[in-house]
Amino acid sequence: MEFYLKFDGPLKSNVGAKDKHNIREYLYPQLKNLWDIEPLNRRKNFLKQENKPSVLKKIDGIIFAPLICNALEFICQLDLIMLWPETQGVISKHGGDIDNRLKTLFDALQCPDINQIQPVKDRFTDKQPFFCLLEDDKLITSVNVKTHTLLCSENKTDISVLIHVVVKAVDIKIGVIGLSG
């Protein structure tokens, strides 16, 4: 399975739980909608705790639904196009260097740990399960990054990221056939 996620906004390096959760919340509706279209709309049984396999993971009382998870034995490849409001080749003037910005993005794509949940716990009340891409960013097996100039940004820390996700199965199981790319 392949799909695209899009993020527009600040992506800074070395940020805290609230900034990472802002990105997570931005991507939440896209990931939630993903479960309403083919082929995931026929696999909603994965969103039930009592079913095996289930993608649901409970952390500090919050229920998360990461698509790329150990229960489904999925890994993924990410191809990123990052557009920055700087001339090409100048990507670290505002918001930090690229490797730390990528770390922020990867942290935001995964289920937060208990320390990251505490400062934003009240922001989960109407969003359970909370849809996210990854159970753990260790399930990313390949990353390809292209950068270029963003021509339409007023804020120097805002960027636009197009995330191409390719889902791959480690092991073919009944029920997940057709989801692996």
N, CA and C of each residue as an Amber inpcrd file, in Angstrom:
protein
   543
   0.8490000  -1.1580000   0.0000000   0.0000000   0.0000000   0.0000000
   0.9030000   1.2310000   0.0000000   0.4960000   2.2060000  -0.7690000
   1.2130000   3.4740000  -0.8390000   0.2130000   4.6020000  -0.6680000
   0.6460000   5.6550000  -0.0120000  -0.1910000   6.8340000   0.1380000
   0.6970000   8.0240000   0.4610000   0.1000000   9.2050000   0.4370000
   0.8070000  10.4490000   0.7250000   0.1880000  11.1440000   1.9250000
   1.0380000  11.7220000   2.7390000   0.6310000  12.6190000   3.8070000
   1.2500000  13.9730000   3.4980000   0.6000000  15.0580000   3.9440000
   1.1370000  16.3800000   3.6840000   1.1330000  17.1720000   4.9830000
   2.2310000  17.8450000   5.2380000   2.3340000  18.7240000   6.3990000
   2.7650000  20.1050000   5.9400000   2.0680000  21.1290000   6.4440000
   2.4280000  22.5220000   6.2070000   2.4860000  23.2180000   7.5530000
   3.6110000  23.7980000   7.8670000   3.7280000  24.5190000   9.1250000
   5.1560000  24.5200000   9.6260000   5.3350000  24.9290000  10.8920000
   6.6890000  24.9770000  11.4450000   7.2290000  23.5740000  11.7220000
   8.4330000  23.3490000  11.3030000   9.1460000  22.0990000  11.5910000
  10.5440000  22.5020000  12.0360000  10.6750000  22.6430000  13.3450000
  11.9320000  23.1050000  13.9240000  12.6800000  21.9350000  14.5390000
  13.9480000  22.1240000  14.7360000  14.7550000  21.0990000  15.4020000
  14.6910000  21.3040000  16.9050000  14.9560000  20.2290000  17.6410000
  15.0630000  20.2750000  19.1060000  13.8560000  20.9140000  19.7840000
  12.6600000  20.4410000  19.4210000  11.4410000  20.9840000  20.0140000
  10.9060000  20.0360000  21.0810000   9.9520000  20.5230000  21.8460000
   9.3680000  19.7320000  22.9160000   8.1150000  18.9900000  22.4860000
   7.4640000  18.3960000  23.4590000   6.2920000  17.5500000  23.2390000
   5.1480000  18.3060000  22.5600000   4.9330000  19.5620000  22.9310000
   3.8010000  20.3100000  22.3680000   3.9770000  20.5670000  20.8760000
   5.1800000  20.9320000  20.4690000   5.4260000  21.1740000  19.0400000
   5.3000000  19.8840000  18.2250000   5.8140000  18.7920000  18.7680000
   5.6850000  17.5050000  18.0740000   4.2220000  17.0960000  17.9890000
   3.4750000  17.3630000  19.0580000   2.0640000  16.9860000  19.0290000
   1.2760000  17.8590000  18.0510000   1.6820000  19.1100000  17.8500000
   1.0340000  19.9530000  16.8360000   1.1300000  19.2920000  15.4620000
   2.2800000  18.7380000  15.1470000   2.4600000  18.0350000  13.8680000
   1.5900000  16.7820000  13.8440000   1.6080000  16.0250000  14.9390000
   0.7890000  14.8120000  15.0630000  -0.6920000  15.1350000  14.8330000
  -1.1630000  16.2290000  15.4420000  -2.5670000  16.6300000  15.2740000
  -2.8630000  17.0690000  13.8350000  -1.8960000  17.6830000  13.1890000
  -2.0750000  18.0950000  11.7930000  -2.2730000  16.8700000  10.8990000
  -1.5230000  15.8170000  11.1690000  -1.5850000  14.6070000  10.3420000
  -2.7350000  13.6740000  10.7380000  -3.2450000  13.8160000  11.9560000
  -4.3110000  12.9410000  12.4660000  -5.5010000  12.7920000  11.5070000
  -6.1120000  13.8860000  11.0060000  -7.2760000  13.7030000  10.1280000
  -6.9460000  12.9630000   8.8290000  -5.7270000  13.1470000   8.3240000
  -5.3340000  12.4410000   7.1040000  -5.2460000  10.9410000   7.3620000
  -4.6440000  10.5830000   8.4990000  -4.5060000   9.1680000   8.8470000
  -5.8470000   8.5530000   9.2220000  -6.7090000   9.3160000   9.8530000
  -8.0590000   8.8430000  10.1720000  -8.8250000   8.5690000   8.8740000
  -8.7410000   9.4880000   7.9200000  -9.4150000   9.3150000   6.6320000
  -8.8750000   8.1250000   5.8530000  -7.6110000   7.8240000   6.0310000
  -6.9950000   6.6810000   5.3460000  -7.7410000   5.3850000   5.6680000
  -8.2440000   5.2650000   6.8990000  -8.9800000   4.0660000   7.3180000
 -10.3860000   4.0030000   6.7190000 -10.8230000   5.0650000   6.0410000
 -12.1450000   5.0810000   5.4150000 -12.1040000   4.8140000   3.9170000
 -10.9060000   4.6130000   3.3650000 -10.7920000   4.3450000   1.9280000
 -10.1210000   2.9930000   1.6980000 -10.2280000   2.4940000   0.4750000
  -9.6140000   1.2110000   0.1040000  -8.1080000   1.2780000   0.3020000
  -7.4790000   0.2580000   0.7580000  -8.0020000  -1.0340000   1.1890000
  -8.2730000  -1.1090000   2.6930000  -7.9320000  -0.0610000   3.4500000
  -8.0760000  -0.1390000   4.9110000  -9.5240000  -0.1610000   5.3740000
 -10.4400000   0.3960000   4.5940000 -11.8330000   0.4090000   5.0320000
 -12.3940000  -1.0060000   5.1890000 -11.7650000  -1.9850000   4.5630000
 -12.1850000  -3.3830000   4.7160000 -11.4330000  -4.0810000   5.8520000
 -10.5710000  -3.3490000   6.5550000  -9.7620000  -3.9320000   7.6350000
 -10.0030000  -3.2290000   8.9710000 -11.1730000  -2.6430000   9.1580000
 -11.4540000  -1.9130000  10.4000000 -11.4720000  -2.8230000  11.6230000
 -11.4990000  -4.1420000  11.4020000 -11.4000000  -5.0640000  12.5320000
 -10.0540000  -4.9070000  13.2450000  -9.0350000  -4.3590000  12.5790000
  -7.7410000  -4.0910000  13.2110000  -7.8530000  -2.9800000  14.2610000
  -8.9620000  -2.2300000  14.2320000  -9.1660000  -1.1130000  15.1590000
  -9.9730000  -1.5280000  16.3910000 -10.0590000  -2.8190000  16.6300000
 -10.7630000  -3.3300000  17.8060000  -9.7680000  -4.0450000  18.6970000
  -9.7800000  -3.6830000  19.9620000  -8.8190000  -4.2180000  20.9300000
  -8.8980000  -5.7420000  21.0480000 -10.1150000  -6.2870000  20.9960000
 -10.2840000  -7.7180000  21.2050000  -9.8820000  -8.5580000  19.9940000
  -9.7600000  -7.9410000  18.8330000  -9.3640000  -8.6910000  17.6270000
  -7.8570000  -8.8660000  17.5640000  -7.4390000  -9.9500000  16.9860000
  -6.0220000 -10.2030000  16.7370000  -5.8340000 -10.4280000  15.2480000
  -4.9980000  -9.6940000  14.5690000  -4.1850000  -8.6260000  15.1440000
  -4.9830000  -7.3360000  15.3200000  -4.5210000  -6.5100000  16.2320000
  -5.0950000  -5.1900000  16.4750000  -3.9580000  -4.1790000  16.4530000
  -4.2100000  -3.0360000  15.8220000  -3.1850000  -1.9930000  15.7700000
  -3.2120000  -1.1150000  17.0160000  -4.2340000  -1.2780000  17.8470000
  -4.4020000  -0.3860000  18.9980000  -3.3210000  -0.5870000  20.0530000
  -2.8700000   0.5470000  20.5700000  -1.8230000   0.5470000  21.5920000
  -2.2000000   1.5870000  22.6330000  -2.2380000   1.1710000  23.9050000
  -2.6120000   2.0760000  24.9900000  -1.3610000   2.5680000  25.7050000
  -1.2480000   3.9110000  25.7860000  -0.1230000   4.5380000  26.4720000
  -0.6950000   5.5990000  27.4080000  -0.4660000   5.4300000  28.6930000
  -0.9280000   6.3740000  29.7100000  -2.4280000   6.6780000  29.5780000
  -3.2080000   5.6520000  29.2890000  -4.6560000   5.8030000  29.1930000
  -5.1640000   6.2860000  27.8470000  -4.2740000   6.6300000  26.9220000
  -4.6560000   7.0950000  25.5870000  -4.5090000   5.9310000  24.6140000
  -5.5150000   5.7450000  23.7590000  -5.4690000   4.6550000  22.7800000
  -5.0070000   5.2140000  21.4400000  -3.9380000   4.6330000  20.9110000
  -3.3700000   5.0200000  19.6280000  -3.6340000   3.9270000  18.6040000
  -3.7010000   4.3380000  17.3330000  -3.8880000   3.3980000  16.2320000
  -2.8050000   3.6430000  15.1830000  -1.5950000   3.1120000  15.4160000
  -0.5370000   3.2610000  14.4150000  -0.6850000   2.2140000  13.3120000
  -0.6620000   2.6550000  12.0690000  -0.7830000   1.7230000  10.9460000
   0.4590000   0.8510000  10.8150000   1.6350000   1.4610000  10.8670000
   2.8810000   0.7160000  10.7560000   3.2210000   0.2410000  12.1660000
   2.9950000  -1.0530000  12.4140000   3.1460000  -1.5600000  13.7760000
   3.6070000  -3.0110000  13.7770000   4.0930000  -3.4240000  14.9240000
   4.5670000  -4.7980000  15.0840000   3.4430000  -5.8160000  14.9550000
   2.2310000  -5.4620000  15.3910000   1.1140000  -6.4050000  15.3400000
   0.8160000  -6.8490000  13.9090000   0.9500000  -5.9490000  12.9560000
   0.7160000  -6.2850000  11.5470000   2.0060000  -6.6960000  10.8430000
   3.1110000  -6.6000000  11.5590000   4.4390000  -6.8830000  11.0080000
   4.7280000  -6.0420000   9.7680000   4.4300000  -4.7350000   9.8880000
   4.6790000  -3.7860000   8.8110000   5.9240000  -2.9570000   9.1160000
   6.6070000  -2.6010000   8.0560000   7.6830000  -1.6220000   8.0530000
   7.3330000  -0.6260000   6.9580000   8.0870000   0.4530000   6.8410000
   7.7640000   1.3960000   5.7720000   9.0050000   2.0990000   5.2450000
   8.8200000   2.5880000   4.0570000   9.8140000   3.4250000   3.3780000
   9.1830000   4.7980000   3.2480000   9.9430000   5.8440000   3.5200000
   9.4480000   7.2080000   3.4060000  10.2620000   7.9690000   2.3670000
   9.5670000   8.6020000   1.4510000  10.1820000   9.5050000   0.4840000
   9.6180000  10.8850000   0.7670000  10.4920000  11.8110000   1.1460000
  10.0650000  13.1410000   1.5690000  10.4800000  14.1970000   0.5600000
   9.5580000  15.0900000   0.2750000   9.8820000  16.3070000  -0.4650000
   9.6370000  17.4370000   0.5160000  10.7040000  18.1330000   0.8690000
  10.6220000  19.2110000   1.8470000  10.9000000  20.5360000   1.1480000
   9.9280000  21.4190000   1.2190000  10.0660000  22.7350000   0.6150000
  10.2920000  23.7520000   1.7240000  11.4020000  24.5010000   1.6210000
  11.8340000  25.4620000   2.6300000  11.7120000  26.8710000   2.0640000
  11.4600000  27.8720000   2.9130000  11.3610000  29.2530000   2.4220000
  12.7250000  29.9300000   2.2990000  13.6820000  29.2310000   1.7920000
  15.0280000  29.7500000   1.5800000  15.4710000  29.3630000   0.1720000
  16.4940000  30.0150000  -0.3170000  17.0180000  29.6280000  -1.6150000
  17.6000000  28.2220000  -1.5200000  17.6160000  27.5420000  -2.6160000
  18.0850000  26.1620000  -2.6300000  19.5160000  26.0820000  -2.0880000
  19.7170000  25.0950000  -1.2170000  21.0200000  24.9090000  -0.6000000
  21.1620000  25.5880000   0.7490000  20.2290000  26.4800000   1.0790000
  20.2570000  27.1680000   2.3700000  19.0520000  26.6720000   3.1690000
  19.2860000  25.6730000   4.0210000  18.1500000  25.0960000   4.7340000
  18.2590000  25.2190000   6.2450000  19.2960000  25.8840000   6.7310000
  19.4610000  25.9100000   8.1840000  19.4460000  27.3090000   8.7990000
  19.0350000  28.3210000   8.0640000  18.9920000  29.6720000   8.6230000
  17.9180000  29.8090000   9.6970000  16.7470000  29.2260000   9.4580000
  15.6090000  29.3620000  10.3690000  15.0980000  27.9710000  10.7260000
  15.0570000  27.6690000  12.0000000  14.4300000  26.4220000  12.4380000
  15.3660000  25.2570000  12.6630000  16.6250000  25.3740000  12.3040000
  17.5700000  24.3010000  12.5810000  17.9980000  23.5250000  11.3570000
  18.9440000  22.6200000  11.5880000  19.5020000  21.8490000  10.4820000
  18.5770000  20.6860000  10.1060000  18.8400000  20.1050000   8.9540000
  17.9270000  19.1160000   8.3870000  17.8370000  17.8360000   9.2170000
  18.9410000  17.3480000   9.7670000  18.8730000  16.0820000  10.5030000
  18.0350000  16.2010000  11.7680000  18.1340000  17.3280000  12.4630000
  17.3140000  17.5050000  13.6610000  15.8490000  17.7930000  13.3280000
  15.5990000  18.4280000  12.1950000  14.2150000  18.6080000  11.7580000
  13.5930000  17.2600000  11.3940000  14.3800000  16.4010000  10.7650000
  13.8790000  15.0570000  10.4370000  13.5750000  14.2760000  11.7130000
  14.4180000  14.4220000  12.7210000  14.1570000  13.7530000  14.0010000
  12.8370000  14.2370000  14.5920000  12.5780000  15.5410000  14.5360000
  11.3050000  16.0780000  15.0080000  10.1410000  15.4640000  14.2390000
  10.2620000  15.3880000  12.9120000   9.2040000  14.8110000  12.0870000
   8.9820000  13.3360000  12.4290000  10.0530000  12.5690000  12.5390000
   9.9180000  11.1370000  12.8530000   9.2870000  10.9390000  14.2360000
   9.6700000  11.7570000  15.2000000   9.0510000  11.6830000  16.5280000
   7.5520000  11.9820000  16.4440000   7.1680000  12.9260000  15.5900000
   5.7600000  13.2880000  15.4450000   4.9670000  12.2300000  14.6790000
   5.6220000  11.4400000  13.8600000   4.9340000  10.3920000  13.1010000
   4.6410000   9.1570000  13.9510000   5.3200000   9.0270000  15.0710000
   5.1580000   7.8260000  15.8970000   4.2910000   8.1000000  17.1240000
   3.8490000   7.0090000  17.7660000   3.1490000   7.1310000  19.0490000
   4.1020000   7.8040000  20.0350000   3.6010000   8.7780000  20.7830000
   4.4760000   9.4200000  21.7650000   4.7230000   8.5000000  22.9560000
   5.8330000   8.7300000  23.6370000   6.0390000   7.9830000  24.8810000
   5.3030000   8.7130000  25.9980000   5.2700000   8.1220000  27.1680000
   4.4990000   8.6630000  28.2910000   4.9340000  10.0780000  28.6650000
   6.2180000  10.3970000  28.5250000   6.7110000  11.7420000  28.8480000
   6.2170000  12.7910000  27.8620000   5.9960000  12.3890000  26.6100000
   5.4880000  13.3270000  25.6130000   3.9770000  13.4860000  25.7080000
   3.2970000  12.4980000  26.2910000   1.8390000  12.5820000  26.4290000
   1.4450000  13.5570000  27.5310000   2.1600000  13.5290000  28.6540000
   1.7790000  14.3210000  29.8270000   1.5070000  15.7980000  29.5230000
   2.3750000  16.5140000  28.7900000   2.1150000  17.9430000  28.5600000
   0.9230000  18.2290000  27.6370000   0.4410000  17.2170000  26.9030000
  -0.6370000  17.4440000  25.9320000  -1.8210000  16.4940000  26.1430000
  -1.8830000  15.8490000  27.2970000  -2.8770000  14.8030000  27.5420000
  -4.3070000  15.2840000  27.3150000  -4.6120000  16.5230000  27.6560000
  -5.9650000  17.0560000  27.4800000  -6.3500000  17.2140000  26.0080000
  -5.4020000  17.1600000  25.1050000  -5.6800000  17.3420000  23.6720000
  -6.0940000  16.0330000  22.9820000  -6.1780000  14.9290000  23.7300000
  -6.5720000  13.6440000  23.1620000  -8.0380000  13.2970000  23.4070000
  -8.7510000  14.0720000  24.2050000 -10.0650000  13.6610000  24.7050000
 -11.0570000  13.2550000  23.6190000 -11.1420000  13.9870000  22.5350000
 -12.1140000  13.6690000  21.4870000 -11.4890000  12.9420000  20.2940000
 -10.2780000  12.4470000  20.4540000  -9.5720000  11.8040000  19.3380000
  -9.0370000  10.4420000  19.7610000  -9.9400000   9.5180000  20.0630000
  -9.4820000   8.1700000  20.3990000 -10.2890000   7.1580000  19.6110000
  -9.6530000   6.2480000  18.9050000  -8.2110000   6.1260000  18.9400000
  -7.5520000   7.2960000  18.2030000  -6.3410000   7.5950000  18.6120000
  -5.5720000   8.6430000  17.9650000  -4.7620000   7.9880000  16.8430000
  -5.0970000   8.3290000  15.6040000  -4.4460000   7.7300000  14.4460000
  -3.0800000   8.3660000  14.2300000  -2.0700000   7.5310000  14.1140000
  -0.7280000   7.9920000  13.7920000  -0.1160000   6.9980000  12.8070000
   1.0020000   7.3570000  12.2410000   1.5950000   6.5020000  11.2170000
   2.3490000   5.3240000  11.8120000   3.1780000   5.5770000  12.8170000
   4.1250000   4.5730000  13.2970000   3.9250000   4.2200000  14.7670000
   4.0860000   2.9600000  15.0760000   4.1820000   2.5650000  16.4710000
   5.5200000   3.0430000  17.0370000   6.5570000   2.9390000  16.2240000
   7.9060000   3.3180000  16.6200000   8.6620000   3.6920000  15.3510000
   9.4700000   4.7460000  15.4210000  10.1810000   5.1520000  14.2060000
  11.2670000   4.1590000  13.7890000  11.5220000   3.1350000  14.6100000
  12.4470000   2.0690000  14.2060000  11.8710000   1.2500000  13.0530000
  10.5730000   1.3880000  12.7870000   9.9250000   0.6450000  11.7080000
  10.1020000   1.3260000  10.3520000  10.7910000   2.4600000  10.3390000
  11.1780000   3.1060000   9.0750000  12.4620000   2.4340000   8.6140000
  12.4420000   1.8410000   7.4340000  13.6230000   1.1230000   6.9560000
  14.3940000   1.8810000   5.8800000  13.7720000   2.8990000   5.3190000
  14.4300000   3.6460000   4.2550000  13.8420000   5.0530000   4.2200000
  14.7210000   6.0440000   4.0330000  14.2860000   7.4360000   3.9330000
  15.0240000   8.0780000   2.7710000  14.2670000   8.7600000   1.9400000
  14.8380000   9.5240000   0.8420000  14.3110000  10.9490000   0.9860000
  15.2010000  11.9340000   0.9950000  14.7980000  13.3220000   1.2190000
  15.2550000  14.1890000   0.0530000  14.3150000  14.9730000  -0.4700000
  14.6340000  15.9910000  -1.4750000  14.1720000  17.3200000  -0.9040000
  14.9850000  18.3470000  -1.0870000  14.6080000  19.6820000  -0.6220000
  14.6220000  20.6490000  -1.7940000  13.8120000  21.6760000  -1.6630000
  13.7890000  22.7380000  -2.6580000  13.1860000  23.9810000  -2.0240000
  13.1230000  25.0430000  -2.7760000  12.6350000  26.3210000  -2.2860000
  11.1130000  26.3610000  -2.2700000  10.5490000  26.7730000  -1.1260000
   9.1140000  27.0010000  -0.9950000   8.8710000  28.4490000  -1.3940000
   8.0470000  28.6480000  -2.3830000   7.8670000  29.9820000  -2.9430000
   6.7200000  30.7680000  -2.3290000   5.9570000  30.1660000  -1.4260000
   4.7580000  30.8460000  -0.9270000   4.6440000  30.8060000   0.5940000
   5.6810000  31.1880000   1.3030000   5.6210000  31.1830000   2.7570000
   5.9290000  32.5650000   3.3030000   5.0990000  32.9850000   4.2640000
   5.3430000  34.2590000   4.9220000   6.1860000  34.0770000   6.1700000
   6.1390000  32.8880000   6.7560000   6.8620000  32.6080000   7.9930000
   8.1230000  31.8200000   7.6510000   9.2550000  32.2820000   8.0970000
  10.5350000  31.6610000   7.7480000  10.7390000  30.2840000   8.3720000
   9.9320000  29.9080000   9.3680000  10.0770000  28.5670000   9.9510000
   9.0740000  27.5820000   9.3670000   8.1180000  28.0580000   8.5610000
   7.1520000  27.1590000   7.9410000   7.7600000  26.4460000   6.7530000
   7.4050000  25.1850000   6.6440000   7.8260000  24.4040000   5.4890000
   6.6230000  23.6150000   4.9960000   6.7840000  23.0040000   3.8540000
   5.7740000  22.1070000   3.3090000   6.4770000  20.7760000   3.0590000
   5.8770000  19.6970000   3.5910000   6.4750000  18.3790000   3.4400000
   5.4420000  17.4470000   2.8230000   5.8120000  16.8160000   1.7440000
   5.0050000  15.7690000   1.1320000   5.6790000  14.4530000   1.4860000
   4.9300000  13.5770000   2.1660000   5.4750000  12.3180000   2.6740000
   4.8500000  11.1680000   1.9000000   5.6450000  10.5180000   1.0890000
   5.1970000   9.3370000   0.3480000   5.5300000   8.1260000   1.2130000
   4.4950000   7.3860000   1.6230000   4.6570000   6.2300000   2.5030000
   4.4470000   4.9640000   1.6840000   5.4250000   4.0760000   1.7410000
   5.2990000   2.7580000   1.1150000   5.3160000   1.7390000   2.2450000
   4.1900000   1.0460000   2.4070000   4.0300000   0.0550000   3.4610000
   4.5170000  -1.2890000   2.9460000   5.3130000  -1.9510000   3.7600000
   5.8290000  -3.2730000   3.3930000   5.5970000  -4.2390000   4.5470000
   5.2440000  -5.4710000   4.2000000   5.0360000  -6.5010000   5.2150000
   6.3300000  -7.2760000   5.4120000   6.6770000  -7.5210000   6.6680000
   7.8300000  -8.3550000   6.9900000   7.4720000  -9.8130000   6.7330000
   6.2210000 -10.1550000   7.0380000   5.7230000 -11.5200000   6.8590000
   4.2990000 -11.4050000   6.3200000   3.9760000 -12.1970000   5.3360000
   2.6240000 -12.1790000   4.7750000   1.6980000 -12.9840000   5.6690000
   0.6350000 -12.2910000   6.1260000  -0.3600000 -12.9170000   6.9730000
  -1.7290000 -12.7810000   6.3260000  -2.5980000 -13.7410000   6.6010000
  -3.9740000 -13.6160000   6.1630000  -4.5510000 -12.3780000   6.8290000
  -5.2750000 -11.5910000   6.0910000  -5.8640000 -10.3710000   6.6340000
  -5.0960000  -9.1200000   6.2880000  -3.7880000  -9.2680000   6.0380000
  -3.0060000  -8.0820000   5.6570000  -2.5520000  -8.1510000   4.2030000
  -2.8810000  -9.2650000   3.5330000  -2.5530000  -9.3670000   2.1140000
  -3.3090000  -8.2410000   1.3840000  -2.6260000  -7.5600000   0.5180000
  -3.2150000  -6.4450000  -0.1830000  -2.8780000  -5.0920000   0.4340000
  -2.3030000  -5.0810000   1.6320000  -1.9240000  -3.8290000   2.2630000
  -0.4500000  -3.5070000   2.0510000   0.3470000  -4.5140000   1.7780000
   1.7740000  -4.3220000   1.6090000   2.0840000  -3.8820000   0.1800000
   3.0050000  -2.9130000   0.0570000   3.3780000  -2.3910000  -1.2470000
   4.4740000  -3.1710000  -1.9060000
